[in-house]
Amino acid sequence: MPIWIFRISTLVAFPFLTYTYIRQDWMTVLGGLLCGALLVAGEVLFKRLRLVKLMIACSGVLLGYLLFVLFDYGMDHLATRDMMAFWQMHAHKIQIGLIVFGVLASLFKSRDLEGLSYTGSHLKVADVTALMDGRIVDLCEINFLSGIIVLPVFVLEALNKMSESKDPLERAKGRRGLDVASRLQELSEVAVRVTNKTPKADTMEERVVKLAKSLDAEVVTLDFNVSKAAALHNVVALNVADLATALKPVVLPGESMSLFIMKDGKEKEQGIGYLDDGTMVVVEDGRKHIGKRAEVSVYSILQTSSGRMIFAKIK
């Protein structure tokens, strides 16, 4: 609220001061209003620019000036009389042009520079499996994943190579991964940075983990091998598959539920149904209820390497 008071006060005060102390006509009021608007616009622009952006722009100014000094030195020692006359006539314009070029070049490459300048756990390095899966977008949209999503160039190149594969399944996965990367860059909830930094490693998994370690970042993945490699390098791995497993609804023995029985089971008179998360429920005496919804009572839960199985009976 105070910032809006400042902006409104500026837009009112400048025309009033110019009208009172300079000249009492509408052109003076318009000039004061324009000055106030420029001041407010500068404040808004400066507020939106992060410090790293300003530093990158300053480095661009320095780069452009150094280029001018190099050209100026060459003209003083190597140029002919006609070239020297042209240089002296247009040196100021060339200097401004080179400085503008340096600033624009730095800002256009700022995404790569920013991706390397940030470090910390607020960085999340996404690997190939996380992009192909796509649930990372949903997690970002509900603000479950915050900070900055880092997309390594070597991951995007791997997805692009997959999208050109002759195998239809692999081609579909690659295209989906590229589509998810594009959707991430369109989100307003998180910032996305693309980095060219490519650590030396034998496998894609090791490169992702080493990049995360160099940035002191976390890895977003669905790959069990990446999770194990991250543990060996003391890097935090956010496995979306583990998150989905942890969020499965808790069902306790003795609990009752309404279940749609879809098909018959392996044993006699058994019926099979599924929870919303895909967990299979084996129902005793459920065969005669196939195609119907029935009230069942849970009496046992079996945890296997492939997931959970729930055993129930008709209530």
SETORDREN-997025 format. One record per residue (C-alpha): residue number from 1; residue in one letter; y, z, x. Coordinates in nm, 4 decimals, always signed. Each point is the difference from the previous one (the first is absolute). Last residue first. Layout:
<atoms>
{NUM, "A", {Y, Z, X}}
...
</atoms>
This chain:
<atoms>
{315, "K", {-5.6668, +0.4502, -1.9417}}
{314, "I", {-0.1795, -0.3009, +0.1390}}
{313, "K", {-0.0929, +0.0702, +0.3587}}
{312, "A", {+0.1788, -0.0254, +0.3287}}
{311, "F", {-0.0581, -0.0937, +0.3626}}
{310, "I", {+0.2986, -0.0981, +0.2123}}
{309, "M", {-0.0313, -0.2172, +0.3081}}
{308, "R", {+0.2573, +0.0126, +0.2760}}
{307, "G", {+0.0683, -0.2453, +0.2797}}
{306, "S", {-0.1801, -0.2322, +0.2428}}
{305, "S", {-0.0914, +0.2753, +0.2453}}
{304, "T", {-0.1295, +0.2111, -0.2886}}
{303, "Q", {+0.1405, +0.2907, -0.2023}}
{302, "L", {-0.2229, +0.0966, -0.2961}}
{301, "I", {+0.1493, +0.1816, -0.2996}}
{300, "S", {-0.2130, +0.1845, -0.2570}}
{299, "Y", {+0.0143, +0.1298, -0.3592}}
{298, "V", {+0.2812, -0.1974, -0.1572}}
{297, "S", {+0.0092, +0.0044, -0.3824}}
{296, "V", {+0.0326, -0.3223, -0.1972}}
{295, "E", {+0.1932, -0.0979, -0.3136}}
{294, "A", {-0.0787, -0.3612, -0.0901}}
{293, "R", {+0.1756, -0.3357, -0.0052}}
{292, "K", {-0.2204, -0.2889, -0.1076}}
{291, "G", {-0.1415, -0.3161, +0.1538}}
{290, "I", {-0.3115, +0.1820, +0.1162}}
{289, "H", {-0.0518, +0.3183, -0.2069}}
{288, "K", {-0.3792, -0.0389, -0.0342}}
{287, "R", {-0.0282, -0.0115, +0.3770}}
{286, "G", {+0.1892, +0.3224, +0.0501}}
{285, "D", {-0.2938, +0.2357, -0.0047}}
{284, "E", {+0.1106, +0.1212, +0.3430}}
{283, "V", {+0.3378, -0.1354, +0.1068}}
{282, "V", {+0.0601, -0.1276, +0.3540}}
{281, "V", {+0.3746, -0.0120, +0.0739}}
{280, "M", {+0.1301, -0.2455, +0.2591}}
{279, "T", {+0.3438, +0.0612, +0.1520}}
{278, "G", {+0.2197, -0.3069, -0.0507}}
{277, "D", {+0.3393, +0.1767, -0.0063}}
{276, "D", {+0.0189, -0.0159, -0.3807}}
{275, "L", {-0.3428, +0.1630, -0.0286}}
{274, "Y", {-0.3106, -0.2133, -0.0366}}
{273, "G", {-0.3007, +0.0009, -0.2324}}
{272, "I", {-0.3741, -0.0432, +0.0433}}
{271, "G", {-0.2721, +0.0902, -0.2513}}
{270, "Q", {-0.3427, +0.1486, +0.0656}}
{269, "E", {-0.2822, -0.0210, -0.2546}}
{268, "K", {-0.2582, -0.0748, +0.2687}}
{267, "E", {+0.1256, -0.0020, +0.3552}}
{266, "K", {+0.1900, -0.2837, +0.1656}}
{265, "G", {+0.2999, +0.0244, -0.2311}}
{264, "D", {+0.1009, -0.1802, -0.3177}}
{263, "K", {+0.3388, -0.1577, -0.0475}}
{262, "M", {+0.3633, +0.0644, -0.0956}}
{261, "I", {+0.0248, +0.3572, -0.1272}}
{260, "F", {+0.3629, +0.0753, -0.0845}}
{259, "L", {+0.0694, +0.3621, +0.0923}}
{258, "S", {+0.1803, +0.2868, -0.1725}}
{257, "M", {-0.0108, +0.3077, +0.2180}}
{256, "S", {-0.1499, +0.3469, +0.0218}}
{255, "E", {+0.0053, +0.2277, +0.3019}}
{254, "G", {-0.3077, +0.2105, +0.0768}}
{253, "P", {-0.0155, -0.1166, +0.3601}}
{252, "L", {+0.3508, -0.0798, +0.1291}}
{251, "V", {+0.1873, -0.3309, +0.0052}}
{250, "V", {+0.3027, -0.0380, +0.2272}}
{249, "P", {+0.1888, -0.3242, -0.0500}}
{248, "K", {+0.0101, -0.2273, +0.3056}}
{247, "L", {+0.3159, +0.0598, +0.2010}}
{246, "A", {-0.1804, +0.0815, +0.3256}}
{245, "T", {-0.1964, -0.3247, -0.0183}}
{244, "A", {+0.3165, -0.2051, -0.0525}}
{243, "L", {+0.1647, +0.1760, +0.2945}}
{242, "D", {-0.3018, -0.0647, +0.2200}}
{241, "A", {+0.0206, -0.3701, -0.0901}}
{240, "V", {+0.3734, -0.0044, +0.0769}}
{239, "N", {-0.0659, +0.1302, +0.3513}}
{238, "L", {+0.3162, +0.1508, +0.1458}}
{237, "A", {-0.0842, +0.0235, +0.3701}}
{236, "V", {+0.1852, +0.2552, +0.2158}}
{235, "V", {-0.0201, -0.0907, +0.3689}}
{234, "N", {-0.1668, +0.2335, +0.2493}}
{233, "H", {-0.1440, -0.2967, +0.1962}}
{232, "L", {-0.3640, +0.0800, -0.0876}}
{231, "A", {+0.0975, +0.0711, -0.3625}}
{230, "A", {+0.1757, -0.3376, -0.0194}}
{229, "A", {-0.3162, -0.1740, +0.1236}}
{228, "K", {-0.2019, +0.1746, -0.2735}}
{227, "S", {+0.2505, -0.0953, -0.2718}}
{226, "V", {+0.0156, -0.3571, +0.1291}}
{225, "N", {-0.3795, -0.0214, -0.0135}}
{224, "F", {-0.0038, +0.1283, -0.3606}}
{223, "D", {+0.2326, -0.2829, -0.1041}}
{222, "L", {+0.2126, +0.0593, -0.3093}}
{221, "T", {+0.3224, +0.0350, +0.1959}}
{220, "V", {+0.3474, +0.1488, +0.0267}}
{219, "V", {+0.0624, +0.1176, +0.3571}}
{218, "E", {+0.2492, +0.2721, +0.0938}}
{217, "A", {+0.2794, -0.0222, +0.2572}}
{216, "D", {+0.0794, +0.1422, +0.3432}}
{215, "L", {+0.1286, -0.3533, +0.0771}}
{214, "S", {-0.2314, -0.0410, +0.3007}}
{213, "K", {-0.2821, +0.1672, -0.1942}}
{212, "A", {+0.0448, -0.2330, -0.2969}}
{211, "L", {-0.0108, -0.3031, +0.2306}}
{210, "K", {-0.3113, +0.1377, +0.1692}}
{209, "V", {-0.1705, +0.0477, -0.3372}}
{208, "V", {+0.0832, -0.3514, -0.1202}}
{207, "R", {-0.1077, -0.1575, +0.3307}}
{206, "E", {-0.3264, +0.1971, -0.0013}}
{205, "E", {-0.0895, -0.1217, -0.3490}}
{204, "M", {+0.0822, -0.3629, +0.0866}}
{203, "T", {-0.2456, +0.0089, +0.2880}}
{202, "D", {+0.0043, -0.0337, +0.3780}}
{201, "A", {+0.3328, +0.1699, +0.0582}}
{200, "K", {+0.3419, -0.0723, +0.1523}}
{199, "P", {+0.2801, +0.1287, -0.2218}}
{198, "T", {+0.1948, -0.2551, -0.2077}}
{197, "K", {+0.3655, +0.0759, -0.0742}}
{196, "N", {+0.1402, -0.2803, -0.2131}}
{195, "T", {+0.1074, +0.2414, -0.2737}}
{194, "V", {+0.0650, -0.0637, -0.3681}}
{193, "R", {+0.1843, +0.2792, -0.1798}}
{192, "V", {-0.0260, +0.0971, -0.3655}}
{191, "A", {+0.2211, +0.2576, -0.1724}}
{190, "V", {-0.1379, +0.1853, -0.2986}}
{189, "E", {+0.0916, +0.0491, -0.3685}}
{188, "S", {+0.1988, -0.3249, -0.0292}}
{187, "L", {-0.3093, -0.2190, +0.0156}}
{186, "E", {+0.0395, -0.3707, +0.0865}}
{185, "Q", {-0.1421, +0.0367, +0.3517}}
{184, "L", {-0.3123, +0.1630, -0.1447}}
{183, "R", {-0.0496, -0.2933, -0.2373}}
{182, "S", {-0.0001, -0.2434, +0.2956}}
{181, "A", {-0.2593, +0.2089, +0.1848}}
{180, "V", {-0.2101, +0.0101, -0.3193}}
{179, "D", {+0.0176, -0.3811, -0.0265}}
{178, "L", {-0.1046, -0.0366, +0.3647}}
{177, "G", {-0.2983, +0.2272, -0.0609}}
{176, "R", {-0.0937, -0.1885, -0.3172}}
{175, "R", {+0.0109, -0.3296, +0.1882}}
{174, "G", {-0.2270, +0.1374, +0.2702}}
{173, "K", {-0.2463, +0.1443, -0.2506}}
{172, "A", {-0.0145, -0.3287, -0.1937}}
{171, "R", {-0.0671, -0.1964, +0.3203}}
{170, "E", {-0.2757, +0.2446, +0.0960}}
{169, "L", {-0.1660, -0.0492, -0.3372}}
{168, "P", {+0.0414, -0.3795, +0.0012}}
{167, "D", {-0.1432, -0.0396, +0.3556}}
{166, "K", {+0.1801, -0.2985, +0.1551}}
{165, "S", {+0.2587, +0.2332, +0.1533}}
{164, "E", {+0.3734, -0.0722, -0.0240}}
{163, "S", {+0.0808, +0.3303, -0.1756}}
{162, "M", {-0.2050, +0.1816, +0.2654}}
{161, "K", {+0.2266, -0.1352, +0.2745}}
{160, "N", {+0.3056, +0.1157, -0.1951}}
{159, "L", {-0.1554, +0.3439, -0.0406}}
{158, "A", {-0.0645, +0.0224, +0.3743}}
{157, "E", {+0.3566, -0.1147, +0.0715}}
{156, "L", {+0.1340, +0.2683, -0.2344}}
{155, "V", {-0.2008, +0.2643, +0.1888}}
{154, "F", {+0.1204, -0.1346, +0.3364}}
{153, "V", {+0.3598, +0.0175, -0.1253}}
{152, "P", {-0.0322, +0.3712, -0.0677}}
{151, "L", {+0.1240, +0.1127, -0.3437}}
{150, "V", {+0.1659, +0.3424, +0.0188}}
{149, "I", {+0.0575, +0.1796, -0.3314}}
{148, "I", {+0.2969, +0.2371, +0.0277}}
{147, "G", {+0.0283, +0.3405, -0.1658}}
{146, "S", {-0.1802, +0.0893, -0.3192}}
{145, "L", {-0.3509, -0.0476, -0.1344}}
{144, "F", {-0.0544, +0.1808, -0.3314}}
{143, "N", {+0.3348, -0.1384, -0.1157}}
{142, "I", {-0.1547, -0.1414, -0.3211}}
{141, "E", {+0.0809, -0.3553, +0.1146}}
{140, "C", {-0.1246, +0.0724, +0.3529}}
{139, "L", {-0.3456, +0.1072, -0.1182}}
{138, "D", {-0.0192, -0.3041, -0.2289}}
{137, "V", {+0.0870, -0.2332, +0.2891}}
{136, "I", {-0.2595, +0.1673, +0.2255}}
{135, "R", {-0.2554, -0.0815, -0.2690}}
{134, "G", {-0.0080, -0.3588, +0.1261}}
{133, "D", {-0.3512, -0.0044, +0.1470}}
{132, "M", {+0.0742, -0.2936, +0.2319}}
{131, "L", {+0.3077, +0.1783, +0.1361}}
{130, "A", {-0.1839, +0.3257, +0.0692}}
{129, "T", {-0.2941, -0.1892, +0.1524}}
{128, "V", {+0.2214, -0.1909, +0.2458}}
{127, "D", {+0.1803, +0.3074, +0.1354}}
{126, "A", {+0.3147, +0.1724, -0.1201}}
{125, "V", {+0.1949, +0.2121, +0.2514}}
{124, "K", {+0.1791, +0.2846, -0.1813}}
{123, "L", {+0.3135, +0.1357, +0.1657}}
{122, "H", {+0.1285, +0.3319, -0.1378}}
{121, "S", {-0.2250, +0.1637, +0.2624}}
{120, "G", {+0.2440, -0.0870, +0.2740}}
{119, "T", {+0.1469, -0.2816, +0.2049}}
{118, "Y", {+0.2686, -0.2546, -0.0790}}
{117, "S", {+0.1366, -0.2328, +0.2663}}
{116, "L", {-0.2852, -0.2482, -0.0063}}
{115, "G", {+0.0240, -0.0971, -0.3681}}
{114, "E", {+0.3766, +0.0095, +0.0319}}
{113, "L", {-0.0021, -0.2662, +0.2719}}
{112, "D", {-0.2250, -0.2300, -0.2010}}
{111, "R", {+0.2165, +0.0374, -0.3099}}
{110, "S", {+0.3185, -0.0285, +0.2109}}
{109, "K", {-0.0804, -0.3543, +0.1096}}
{108, "F", {+0.2481, -0.1565, -0.2431}}
{107, "L", {+0.2443, +0.2807, +0.0803}}
{106, "S", {-0.0182, -0.0625, +0.3741}}
{105, "A", {+0.0405, -0.3767, -0.0359}}
{104, "L", {+0.2948, +0.0485, -0.2370}}
{103, "V", {+0.1778, +0.2408, +0.2369}}
{102, "G", {-0.0588, -0.2171, +0.3062}}
{101, "F", {+0.1158, -0.3162, -0.1807}}
{100, "V", {+0.3166, +0.1781, -0.1165}}
{99, "I", {+0.0675, +0.1051, +0.3600}}
{98, "L", {-0.0646, -0.3550, +0.1231}}
{97, "G", {+0.2366, -0.1472, -0.2602}}
{96, "I", {+0.2768, +0.2501, +0.0801}}
{95, "Q", {-0.0241, -0.0844, +0.3710}}
{94, "I", {-0.0078, -0.3713, -0.0729}}
{93, "K", {+0.3197, +0.0309, -0.2048}}
{92, "H", {+0.1745, +0.1904, +0.2799}}
{91, "A", {-0.1180, -0.2446, +0.2665}}
{90, "H", {+0.1232, -0.3076, -0.1905}}
{89, "M", {+0.2991, -0.1190, +0.2092}}
{88, "Q", {-0.1168, +0.1593, +0.3246}}
{87, "W", {-0.3430, -0.1565, -0.0421}}
{86, "F", {+0.1416, -0.3466, -0.0715}}
{85, "A", {+0.2177, +0.0203, +0.3107}}
{84, "M", {-0.2960, +0.1189, +0.2068}}
{83, "M", {-0.2142, -0.2867, -0.1263}}
{82, "D", {+0.2731, -0.2455, +0.0993}}
{81, "R", {+0.0413, +0.1563, +0.3450}}
{80, "T", {-0.3728, +0.0079, +0.0672}}
{79, "A", {-0.2109, +0.3100, -0.0632}}
{78, "L", {-0.2129, +0.1790, +0.2574}}
{77, "H", {+0.1747, +0.3163, +0.1180}}
{76, "D", {+0.2406, +0.1023, -0.2755}}
{75, "M", {-0.2061, -0.1678, -0.2721}}
{74, "G", {-0.3159, +0.1829, +0.1060}}
{73, "Y", {+0.1762, +0.3363, -0.0017}}
{72, "D", {+0.1380, -0.0693, -0.3478}}
{71, "F", {-0.3447, -0.0992, -0.1272}}
{70, "L", {-0.1495, +0.3262, +0.1297}}
{69, "V", {+0.2892, +0.2051, -0.1396}}
{68, "F", {-0.0459, -0.1707, -0.3390}}
{67, "L", {-0.3733, +0.0752, +0.0011}}
{66, "L", {+0.0791, +0.3630, +0.0854}}
{65, "Y", {+0.2399, +0.0130, -0.2961}}
{64, "G", {-0.2641, -0.1327, -0.2406}}
{63, "L", {-0.2586, +0.2520, +0.1206}}
{62, "L", {+0.2460, +0.2883, -0.0266}}
{61, "V", {+0.0893, -0.0964, -0.3570}}
{60, "G", {-0.3713, -0.0290, -0.0823}}
{59, "S", {-0.0621, +0.3470, +0.1461}}
{58, "C", {+0.2729, +0.1271, -0.2317}}
{57, "A", {-0.1767, -0.1635, -0.2974}}
{56, "I", {-0.3288, +0.1663, +0.1004}}
{55, "M", {+0.1742, +0.3376, +0.0277}}
{54, "L", {+0.1576, -0.0487, -0.3425}}
{53, "K", {-0.3389, -0.0851, -0.1492}}
{52, "V", {-0.1578, +0.3052, +0.1698}}
{51, "L", {+0.2649, +0.2218, -0.1553}}
{50, "R", {-0.0963, -0.1132, -0.3489}}
{49, "L", {+0.2345, -0.2230, -0.1974}}
{48, "R", {+0.0248, +0.0950, -0.3667}}
{47, "K", {+0.2791, +0.2544, +0.0545}}
{46, "F", {+0.1981, -0.2409, +0.2166}}
{45, "L", {-0.0133, -0.2648, -0.2724}}
{44, "V", {+0.1085, +0.2442, -0.2718}}
{43, "E", {+0.2877, +0.1332, +0.2137}}
{42, "G", {+0.1127, -0.3506, +0.0943}}
{41, "A", {-0.0020, -0.1032, -0.3660}}
{40, "V", {+0.2085, +0.3067, -0.0881}}
{39, "L", {+0.2549, -0.0839, +0.2726}}
{38, "L", {+0.0118, -0.3666, -0.1043}}
{37, "A", {+0.0545, +0.1025, -0.3632}}
{36, "G", {+0.2851, +0.2304, +0.1014}}
{35, "C", {+0.1656, -0.2768, +0.2016}}
{34, "L", {-0.0376, -0.2416, -0.2933}}
{33, "L", {+0.1547, +0.2538, -0.2388}}
{32, "G", {+0.2936, +0.0457, +0.2363}}
{31, "G", {+0.0494, -0.3776, +0.0180}}
{30, "L", {-0.0128, -0.0270, -0.3800}}
{29, "V", {+0.2583, +0.2777, -0.0343}}
{28, "T", {+0.2231, -0.1788, +0.2522}}
{27, "M", {-0.0366, -0.3258, -0.1910}}
{26, "W", {+0.0839, +0.1831, -0.3273}}
{25, "D", {+0.3411, +0.1096, +0.1159}}
{24, "Q", {+0.1606, +0.3226, +0.1195}}
{23, "R", {+0.0094, -0.0339, +0.3747}}
{22, "I", {-0.1209, +0.2122, +0.2891}}
{21, "Y", {+0.0062, +0.3765, -0.0712}}
{20, "T", {-0.0755, +0.0388, -0.3702}}
{19, "Y", {-0.1907, -0.3216, -0.0784}}
{18, "T", {-0.1978, +0.0216, +0.3262}}
{17, "L", {-0.0821, +0.3643, -0.0652}}
{16, "F", {-0.1082, -0.0583, -0.3624}}
{15, "P", {-0.2079, -0.3088, +0.0853}}
{14, "F", {-0.1796, +0.1967, +0.2757}}
{13, "A", {-0.0489, +0.3196, -0.2019}}
{12, "V", {-0.1864, -0.1448, -0.2992}}
{11, "L", {-0.2746, -0.1895, +0.1871}}
{10, "T", {-0.0290, +0.2845, +0.2507}}
{9, "S", {-0.0226, +0.2648, -0.2739}}
{8, "I", {-0.2768, -0.2001, -0.1715}}
{7, "R", {-0.1964, -0.0206, +0.3246}}
{6, "F", {+0.0501, +0.3649, +0.0940}}
{5, "I", {-0.0958, +0.1217, -0.3482}}
{4, "W", {-0.3084, -0.2227, +0.0190}}
{3, "I", {-0.0953, +0.1649, +0.3308}}
{2, "P", {+0.0460, +0.3459, -0.1537}}
{1, "M", {-0.2623, -0.0794, -0.2735}}
</atoms>
